[in-house]
């Protein structure tokens, strides 16, 4: 296996013994969490292979308007206003979770690093919550804390990529912290599977139509 880029090395789990991370799921997708200062909600770190080319995964994660077509439980996702001077954009998202009900959140999304035109390099995005950016909707709980990132690196051959997905989400409302943390951990596998399926769909479509992938 070729040497991994520095951005991915920084995200790999070869961490100091006192960093607080605890492995909670082992397998093709490794999931671990650690406590967050002054919060009962834990930070989640997940990593593993995604069976889709990195360029398609990058496009899937950055095309906000299409997220609701493949992300689990997502009912709405759209950009709010124009892109800012640094290229970031505010995003509105609505999810409808079983039993828990509807939650929405506003985040500011940055593209920190993109793949080269030939598909090499590293993709990295990042988002942070801005819960008061728009008025709250009646009957929908606004998520106050939602911060995270993806780091995607192509694997040899180009058909797969390595993904590191980190996030801290507090769904708010009446949900106990232990249930929220459990839901965050269990939802990771579904998210990885959904991103892989969408990446594969985009790759097949690009091959069938002979189109050139648009740069983010």
Kinemage of the C-alpha trace (Angstrom):
@kinemage 1
@onewidth
@group {chain A} dominant
@subgroup {mainchain}
@vectorlist {calphas} color= white
{ca unk a 1} P 0.000 0.000 0.000
{ca unk a 2} L 1.354 3.384 -0.925
{ca unk a 3} L 2.239 5.993 1.662
{ca unk a 4} L -0.759 7.919 2.920
{ca unk a 5} L -0.936 11.730 2.727
{ca unk a 6} L -0.207 13.728 5.843
{ca unk a 7} L -3.821 14.821 6.162
{ca unk a 8} L -4.894 11.194 6.470
{ca unk a 9} L -2.044 10.230 8.757
{ca unk a 10} L -3.194 12.887 11.190
{ca unk a 11} L -6.648 11.282 11.181
{ca unk a 12} L -5.613 7.653 11.611
{ca unk a 13} L -6.190 5.919 14.957
{ca unk a 14} L -2.528 5.642 16.013
{ca unk a 15} L -3.296 7.950 18.904
{ca unk a 16} L -1.718 8.463 22.271
{ca unk a 17} L -2.962 6.219 25.053
{ca unk a 18} L -4.387 9.157 26.992
{ca unk a 19} L -6.297 10.789 24.124
{ca unk a 20} L -9.622 9.545 25.450
{ca unk a 21} L -10.778 7.568 22.397
{ca unk a 22} L -12.604 4.284 23.050
{ca unk a 23} L -13.326 1.758 20.295
{ca unk a 24} L -17.042 0.906 20.359
{ca unk a 25} L -17.446 -0.887 17.017
{ca unk a 26} L -14.863 -3.109 15.312
{ca unk a 27} L -15.131 -4.314 11.741
{ca unk a 28} L -14.869 -2.930 8.212
{ca unk a 29} L -15.939 0.395 9.694
{ca unk a 30} L -14.194 1.148 12.982
{ca unk a 31} L -16.098 3.485 15.283
{ca unk a 32} L -14.823 5.065 18.459
{ca unk a 33} L -15.867 7.909 20.669
{ca unk a 34} L -14.577 10.125 23.414
{ca unk a 35} L -16.015 12.497 25.949
{ca unk a 36} L -16.528 16.156 25.097
{ca unk a 37} L -15.683 18.722 27.769
{ca unk a 38} L -18.764 20.045 29.582
{ca unk a 39} L -21.114 17.829 27.575
{ca unk a 40} L -22.793 14.447 27.951
{ca unk a 41} L -22.613 13.929 24.174
{ca unk a 42} L -19.524 12.197 22.799
{ca unk a 43} L -17.399 12.951 19.766
{ca unk a 44} L -17.526 10.130 17.199
{ca unk a 45} L -14.700 9.008 14.929
{ca unk a 46} L -15.384 6.473 12.174
{ca unk a 47} L -13.058 5.207 9.467
{ca unk a 48} L -12.945 2.549 6.806
{ca unk a 49} L -13.135 1.842 3.107
{ca unk a 50} L -15.841 3.246 0.885
{ca unk a 51} L -16.383 1.116 -2.211
{ca unk a 52} L -16.540 4.029 -4.639
{ca unk a 53} L -13.967 6.277 -6.350
{ca unk a 54} L -12.843 9.268 -4.308
{ca unk a 55} L -13.884 11.897 -6.915
{ca unk a 56} L -17.478 10.656 -6.901
{ca unk a 57} L -17.533 10.546 -3.107
{ca unk a 58} L -16.230 14.112 -2.964
{ca unk a 59} L -18.905 15.284 -5.375
{ca unk a 60} L -21.636 13.438 -3.504
{ca unk a 61} L -20.701 14.982 -0.167
{ca unk a 62} L -20.412 18.516 -1.539
{ca unk a 63} L -23.545 18.589 -3.717
{ca unk a 64} L -25.850 19.736 -0.944
{ca unk a 65} L -29.073 19.662 -2.936
{ca unk a 66} L -28.712 15.938 -3.640
{ca unk a 67} L -27.971 14.804 -0.081
{ca unk a 68} L -31.610 14.134 0.735
{ca unk a 69} L -31.848 11.681 -2.187
{ca unk a 70} L -29.530 9.172 -0.521
{ca unk a 71} L -28.692 10.104 3.073
{ca unk a 72} L -30.666 8.107 5.691
{ca unk a 73} L -33.649 9.920 7.251
{ca unk a 74} L -32.860 13.200 5.452
{ca unk a 75} L -35.959 14.990 4.181
{ca unk a 76} L -34.489 18.313 3.103
{ca unk a 77} L -31.044 19.755 2.392
{ca unk a 78} L -30.384 23.046 0.657
{ca unk a 79} L -27.954 25.914 0.476
{ca unk a 80} L -28.992 29.171 2.135
{ca unk a 81} L -28.009 32.298 0.232
{ca unk a 82} L -24.861 32.852 -1.770
{ca unk a 83} L -21.426 31.418 -1.122
{ca unk a 84} L -19.294 33.550 1.156
{ca unk a 85} L -15.937 35.112 0.332
{ca unk a 86} L -14.045 32.075 1.656
{ca unk a 87} L -16.145 29.688 -0.446
{ca unk a 88} L -18.206 28.384 2.470
{ca unk a 89} L -21.984 28.129 2.387
{ca unk a 90} L -24.763 27.954 4.973
{ca unk a 91} L -26.807 24.755 4.721
{ca unk a 92} L -30.274 23.893 6.028
{ca unk a 93} L -31.001 20.214 6.757
{ca unk a 94} L -34.153 18.475 7.986
{ca unk a 95} L -34.152 14.883 9.227
{ca unk a 96} L -36.995 12.675 10.443
{ca unk a 97} L -35.752 9.977 12.816
{ca unk a 98} L -37.763 6.919 13.873
{ca unk a 99} L -39.425 7.415 17.272
{ca unk a 100} L -37.418 10.612 17.890
{ca unk a 101} L -39.163 12.727 15.258
{ca unk a 102} L -38.068 15.704 13.207
{ca unk a 103} L -34.877 17.676 13.783
{ca unk a 104} L -33.380 20.446 11.703
{ca unk a 105} L -30.020 22.176 11.776
{ca unk a 106} L -28.102 24.981 10.144
{ca unk a 107} L -24.424 24.469 9.451
{ca unk a 108} L -21.716 26.393 7.671
{ca unk a 109} L -19.889 24.093 5.263
{ca unk a 110} L -16.299 24.587 4.097
{ca unk a 111} L -14.364 22.766 1.392
{ca unk a 112} L -10.944 22.737 3.025
{ca unk a 113} L -9.113 20.645 0.428
{ca unk a 114} L -10.174 19.065 -2.860
{ca unk a 115} L -8.846 16.284 -5.016
{ca unk a 116} L -6.697 17.130 -8.020
{ca unk a 117} L -8.362 17.007 -11.469
{ca unk a 118} L -6.857 13.546 -12.014
{ca unk a 119} L -8.461 12.272 -8.791
{ca unk a 120} L -5.309 12.176 -6.689
{ca unk a 121} L -4.701 13.968 -3.410
{ca unk a 122} L -7.119 14.384 -0.528
{ca unk a 123} L -10.630 15.741 -0.088
{ca unk a 124} L -11.472 17.382 3.205
{ca unk a 125} L -14.554 19.299 4.253
{ca unk a 126} L -15.721 20.681 7.588
{ca unk a 127} L -18.919 22.046 9.077
{ca unk a 128} L -20.020 23.821 12.233
{ca unk a 129} L -23.443 24.596 13.654
{ca unk a 130} L -25.080 28.017 13.362
{ca unk a 131} L -28.457 27.259 15.002
{ca unk a 132} L -29.742 30.833 14.999
{ca unk a 133} L -29.004 31.598 11.359
{ca unk a 134} L -32.689 31.148 10.456
{ca unk a 135} L -35.887 31.284 12.550
{ca unk a 136} L -36.935 28.054 14.205
{ca unk a 137} L -39.816 26.074 12.745
{ca unk a 138} L -42.813 25.141 14.839
{ca unk a 139} L -42.938 21.458 15.743
{ca unk a 140} L -39.331 20.810 14.740
{ca unk a 141} L -36.467 20.645 17.249
{ca unk a 142} L -33.468 22.725 16.225
{ca unk a 143} L -30.128 20.928 16.705
{ca unk a 144} L -27.805 23.262 18.601
{ca unk a 145} L -24.556 21.302 18.287
{ca unk a 146} L -23.471 19.711 15.020
{ca unk a 147} L -19.807 19.862 14.044
{ca unk a 148} L -17.834 17.478 11.890
{ca unk a 149} L -15.680 16.663 8.895
{ca unk a 150} L -14.877 14.124 6.189
{ca unk a 151} L -11.388 13.230 4.958
{ca unk a 152} L -11.360 11.112 1.800
{ca unk a 153} L -8.217 9.642 0.234
{ca unk a 154} L -8.074 7.430 -2.891
{ca unk a 155} L -6.844 3.866 -2.444
{ca unk a 156} L -4.599 2.114 -4.996
{ca unk a 157} L -6.468 1.340 -8.201
{ca unk a 158} L -8.907 4.207 -7.728
{ca unk a 159} L -12.051 2.100 -7.322
{ca unk a 160} L -12.197 2.624 -3.543
{ca unk a 161} L -11.218 5.283 -1.056
{ca unk a 162} L -10.432 5.558 2.638
{ca unk a 163} L -12.805 7.694 4.676
{ca unk a 164} L -12.417 9.300 8.072
{ca unk a 165} L -15.685 10.742 9.368
{ca unk a 166} L -15.740 12.718 12.610
{ca unk a 167} L -18.665 14.488 14.231
{ca unk a 168} L -20.196 15.725 17.451
{ca unk a 169} L -23.987 15.969 17.358
{ca unk a 170} L -26.461 16.657 20.140
{ca unk a 171} L -29.973 15.952 18.794
{ca unk a 172} L -31.539 17.966 21.603
{ca unk a 173} L -35.055 17.606 22.900
{ca unk a 174} L -35.974 14.868 25.347
{ca unk a 175} L -33.501 12.242 24.078
{ca unk a 176} L -31.230 10.950 26.886
{ca unk a 177} L -27.507 11.323 26.224
{ca unk a 178} L -26.862 7.569 26.262
{ca unk a 179} L -29.534 7.030 23.592
{ca unk a 180} L -28.209 9.871 21.464
{ca unk a 181} L -24.670 8.509 21.652
{ca unk a 182} L -25.857 5.009 20.761
{ca unk a 183} L -27.820 6.370 17.807
{ca unk a 184} L -24.818 8.346 16.571
{ca unk a 185} L -22.633 5.240 16.630
{ca unk a 186} L -25.189 2.994 14.935
{ca unk a 187} L -25.962 5.585 12.272
{ca unk a 188} L -22.364 5.604 11.047
{ca unk a 189} L -22.624 2.322 9.148
{ca unk a 190} L -25.765 3.463 7.362
{ca unk a 191} L -24.054 6.699 6.395
{ca unk a 192} L -20.997 4.928 4.980
{ca unk a 193} L -23.209 2.544 3.008
{ca unk a 194} L -25.303 5.398 1.628
{ca unk a 195} L -22.251 7.394 0.530
{ca unk a 196} L -20.748 4.307 -1.149
{ca unk a 197} L -23.978 3.569 -3.013
{ca unk a 198} L -24.268 7.160 -4.230
{ca unk a 199} L -20.610 7.225 -5.270
{ca unk a 200} L -21.092 4.031 -7.262
{ca unk a 201} L -24.204 5.448 -8.918
{ca unk a 202} L -22.375 8.599 -9.963
{ca unk a 203} L -19.422 6.636 -11.305
{ca unk a 204} L -21.682 4.360 -13.356
{ca unk a 205} L -23.604 7.344 -14.700
{ca unk a 206} L -20.419 9.167 -15.673
{ca unk a 207} L -19.143 6.081 -17.484
{ca unk a 208} L -22.420 5.534 -19.293
{ca unk a 209} L -22.735 9.114 -20.486
{ca unk a 210} L -19.047 9.840 -21.029
{ca unk a 211} L -19.397 13.061 -19.086
{ca unk a 212} L -16.478 14.865 -17.471
{ca unk a 213} L -16.727 15.199 -13.702
{ca unk a 214} L -17.300 18.788 -12.612
{ca unk a 215} L -14.805 20.249 -10.157
{ca unk a 216} L -16.213 21.431 -6.802
